[in-house]
């Protein structure tokens, strides 16, 4: 910002002492410090507000992009659902057009693999179960 060195500050202090005098200089220094503090706080507050607004705008942009992405996904899903509905409707119409005595092929469901839980995943260890075991 401003490049003020020690020699400039010393010159400013001497001029202030000559102009204000020794009685008014401490009060003027306090007032100057108070004003500088207020200005700094105001600048920091403005910077914080600007940062909040920038972050809020970035969030709005991200939300808008996500909404657009979801809308395009919704269109694709609706197209797939419509295609499925048309296929089902066509199949039902074809089945309704068949004579009542026509044998219909059944579709066998795919066999599901049995998933065995590992013994290590048991919530209760075997030693702590409350089973009644016969005495040996």
N, C-alpha and C positions, 0 to 999 in steps of 0.2 A: 504494500500500500504506500505509505510514506516512508522515506528513508531518512530517519532522524537519528543522528549519531549523538555521542556524549557531548561533543563540543557545542552542537546546536542546542541541546537541552541546558547546558551550563549558561550559554548566552541568553536563552529565554528566561532562566531563573534570575539572572542578574538584572535584566530589563524589568521583569515583574517586580523585583525588590525595589528598584529605583522608582518605578511608576506608582506602585500601590503602597509602598512603605512597609515597615516591619509589623505594623498593627493589623493591616488588612490582608496581608499575604497569606497567613494560615487559613483564614476563612475562605479566601479565593481558591486556594489549593484544594480544600475540602469540597467546595462547590464544583470545581472542575472535575475532581475525581468522581463525585456523585453523578454528574452529567455523563461522563464517559462510561460509567457502569450502566446507566440507564440505556444509553445508545447501544452498548454491547448486548445487553439483554434483549433489546428490541430486535437487533439484527439476528441474534440466535433464534428468537421466536419466529421471525419471518422465515429463516432458513428451515426450521423444523416444519412450519406450515407448508412450505414449498415441497419439501421431501415427502410429507404426507400426501399432498395432492398428486405428486408424480407416482407414488406407490399406488394410490387409489386408481389413477388412470391406467397404470399397467395392469392392475387387477381387473378393471372393467374390460380392457382389451383381451385379456386371457379368457374371461368369462364369455365374451362375445364370440371368440374363436371356438370355444367349447360348445356353445349353443349352435353355431353354424355346423360344426362337425356332427353334433347329435341330430340336427335336422336332416343332414345328408344321409346319416345312418338310418333315420326313420323312413326316409323315402325308399332306400334300398330294401329295408325290411318289409315295408308295405307292398313293394313290387313282388317280393318273394312270397308273401302271404297270398296275394292275388293270384300268382301263378299256381300255388298249391290249391287254392280254392277252385280254380278253373280245372285243374287236373282231377280233383275229387269229384266235381260236378260232372265232368265228362265221363269218369269211370262209373258213377252212379247211373248216368243216362244210358251208358252202354250195357250195364247190368240190368237195367229195367227193360231194355229192348230185347233181351234174351228170352227165349221161351221158358216157361216155369220149370220144365223137366230137365233143363240143361245142367249137367254136373259142373260144380264150381270147384276149381283147384284151391286147396287151402295152402296157406303159406305157413310153414313151420317156423316158429320163433328160433332164433339162434340160441344154442345152448350157452348158458352163462357159466363161467368158471367159478367154482367155489373158492372164495377167498378165506383162507384160514388165518385167524389172528395169531400173531406170534405170542409165544408164552411169556416173553419178557414184557409184553404190553399189559399183562394182567394187573388190574388195579389193586388186588389183594394178594399178597404172597401166599403160597400154599400152606405155609406153617401157621398162618393166622386165621384160616377158615374155620368155621364152626361146624364142621361135618362130624357126625358120630361114626367113629370107626370101631370096628370090633377089636376087642383086646386080643393079643396074640396068644 
